[in-house]
């Protein structure tokens, strides 16, 4: 496989094949993005994204959002193509390489369309206006006599037209319009329409190139024996057997650089990865695991339950919760627990690094953010960003995992020692037993009911902070602002007379990181199950109870739609039940309704899942549905399959036999509905996940009367 | 090391490898066929599924030395004739099944094998035949729909009609 070459040199080569044409960049994200022309000088600035219309009419967009299955390779160019009046097929994508001039380049936080919505459409509109003005001048007519369609500027009431390529050079000499006019959404031809994703054919023929599929000349392979107890120290290495394996070149000490600490490791280098893996299995390494016996998930949760009894750091409050509880007709208290989880993308972590003797570094890897990777590689190797070239390939799933660069820095370490390109491939066992993981969390809830009204609500979030561990970014008196944002009344919109939100940080050295939907996947479980408990305590239907304390029109609509589409009010036979949950994350509101039934053998079966999402404006409704289907499967997996547990500093799970993920025979019927609110775009890749687990637990309560407050739920023994 | 003459996708492939090397790594690193994927190394995920004499096998658990001289191997690169897509691939495009797509080579190889023995499968047949193939993106609902669609396509046209490289779909 020949890797992509998307360096600036290549970029200029591409654009100079036919002259420079019209090249535009966008100086910042979000509102008031300004469009700039790309010149030699401008290339040194931080401008994002890049658009080139050359004088053959080729349109190239430097895509700042790697594709891990979320559909950014369609969504991103759609924003440009819509305003530029070209078909999606016309836009060639080049993946950005992490250089700061491309700005933010990380696929994460369901951000692609949210962040690029305004600037990319503006850039497309600006280019269209410049091309239109150029054509109008050539014809000697006013611009309102011209219109853009299918990559050409046409003159009205005539058969005259110019291709964009014929206009590009001249158009580039015009000033950039300050306020290009964006299309009326009613005229959209691409945005909001179901269109096939153009890279699907390559993904069904084996042609798609994932990071795992990349070879570079002269490279060697590494299989790495990571410390079984994650922060264990090497006492001795017996590599006699490993070195005898044909193909093994070398056995060497290595390291696994994580943000919070670096672990020791042993690498086996070989001419092919199978030989390296055999060598790894033949190693006999003695580890010193002293001090790690207390690194267990049991002790972490025990500390967390202790913290639940104490006062946390209060970060939001209305009224006096203690008074409200003291004077309420009914009060409830419950603690909800969510486990540690591995991401387990089917493509295991892998990367090629070449640290050259002249100080230059080249990377080939499936990573979510080349900009973050560049920062991490520069910091780790102590080289300048301009000495690093990053080639990003398709990601075979990521879910947050591939924005954590331990595996990439391992390749850097080995290449620096060996002075040749090194390809590191993790095994599934490495992936599951080494982390980082979604942190396990507790939600300690208190609430009160007066008559048929929910009167008070306290959510105490407890656990390790990703900001603290990954970014060393949380002091003891501070609250992780990703948590405050997610739990805030401003986010959940429940308008209660009295509420309180608080946080306690329980620290651990078990590596953690963001996992699809981040904290929302933990805390939606506590919030939405407890809302169900309060509704039942008030004797009110759970959807009506929520509607009673919501004024926000979008939330109310989403609940209305889920009620209708899930046939919420239908009479169910004994033993069958429906549960609902709603949660807002990454700018989108999603509700889920799960139907379950009790089986004669005592187990519970998931009959159907209905999800509703209001993600505002979105590019491809079919892709919104696809992502939501994926969120249902991943959300159910998180709810019913074993999590990760640690004992003696060691993961107790290693592969799909003891860390199972949902299989097709377990995947229920599902039905997805989109609410077209016409609001600004929200996220799509993550918001469907958080309401799934609470909807399931609430359904089990409805069907069986059993209130389950700890994930995972074993459906065989409810 | 030993020399093996393999028949892969109707072509002779000669490799000089260790006898215990799994077929997966022979295909990927010695035959240059990267469409077959590594996922778990324990035959638990199905990403490495290929056909041995038409039967689906897990290539990560198949030592190259265990293959008979007459073995005919088919990988994702070999199920279409290079001009027209296989009905299963076409159905996969029409239902827009893949998200990341990493597991889909294995999914498609399992589906092709299922339809050979069961041309009109029920949902139960699909669940049973496909339960060895994991998809972390969660495309299962679409896989079921696409297999039904492929069954219909095969009935009407005897195979796919779409040219390789076209997008098609919803």
Interface residues (C-beta under 8 A of the other chain):
Chain A: X1 X67 X68 X69 X70 X71 X89 X194 X195 X196 X197 X198 X200 X201 X202 X203 X204 X205 X206 X207 X208 X209 X210 X212 X213 X246 X247 X272 X273 X274 X275 X277 X278 X344 X345 X346 X347 X348 X394 X395 X396 X397 X398 X399 X425 X427 X428 X622 X623 X626 X627 X629 X630 X631 X632 X633 X634 X655 X656 X657 X661 X662 X663 X664 X665 X667 X669 X670
Chain B: X1 X18 X20 X21 X22 X25 X28 X29 X30 X33 X34 X35 X36 X37 X38 X39 X40 X41 X42 X44 X45 X47 X75 X76 X77 X80 X85 X89 X92 X93 X96 X97 X98 X99 X100 X101 X102 X103 X104 X105 X108 X126 X127 X128 X130 X131 X132 X133 X134 X135 X136 X137 X138 X139 X140 X141 X142 X143 X144 X164 X165 X166 X167 X168 X169 X170
